[in-house]
Amino acid sequence: MKKFVPYEKLSKKEKKKINSAKRRDWNGLNPVTRVADCPKKYSRKEKHKSRPENYQDGNFL
């Protein structure tokens, strides 16, 4: 039987073992908070990309 040692007096390695055993697994879920972009915010991205099929009509002038 192991002798009881208070958590504060454990070594770093022992604390790491105990902490990792207590932690949960995210099962592939990314815990980073995601925020949807505001529709009123200015965006530098092109809204409509020009497509090559549009230029085949001849109505692009």
C-alpha positions in Angstrom: 0.0 0.0 0.0 1.3 3.4 -1.0 1.9 6.0 1.6 -0.4 9.1 1.3 1.4 12.2 0.1 -0.4 15.6 -0.1 -0.9 16.9 -3.6 1.2 20.0 -2.9 4.2 17.9 -1.9 4.1 15.7 -5.0 6.8 16.0 -7.7 6.0 17.6 -11.0 5.9 14.3 -12.8 3.4 12.8 -10.2 1.2 15.9 -10.4 1.3 15.7 -14.2 0.1 12.0 -14.1 -2.7 12.8 -11.7 -3.8 15.9 -13.8 -3.8 14.0 -17.1 -5.9 11.2 -15.6 -8.5 13.7 -14.5 -8.7 15.5 -17.8 -11.4 14.6 -20.4 -10.9 13.9 -24.0 -12.6 16.2 -26.6 -13.2 13.4 -29.1 -12.0 15.3 -32.1 -13.9 18.5 -31.1 -11.8 21.7 -31.3 -12.4 23.7 -28.0 -11.6 27.0 -29.6 -14.6 29.4 -29.6 -15.7 30.4 -33.1 -17.5 33.6 -33.8 -19.7 34.2 -36.9 -18.7 37.3 -39.0 -21.0 40.3 -38.8 -22.8 40.8 -42.1 -22.4 44.6 -41.8 -18.6 44.4 -41.4 -16.5 45.5 -44.4 -14.9 42.5 -46.1 -11.9 42.8 -48.5 -12.8 39.4 -50.1 -14.3 39.4 -53.6 -18.1 38.9 -53.4 -18.3 37.4 -56.9 -15.4 35.7 -58.6 -15.4 36.1 -62.3 -15.8 32.8 -64.0 -14.3 31.8 -67.4 -17.7 30.7 -68.8 -19.0 34.3 -68.5 -16.4 35.5 -71.0 -17.4 33.0 -73.6 -20.7 34.8 -74.2 -19.1 37.9 -75.6 -21.3 40.1 -73.4 -18.5 41.2 -71.1 -17.7 44.6 -72.8 
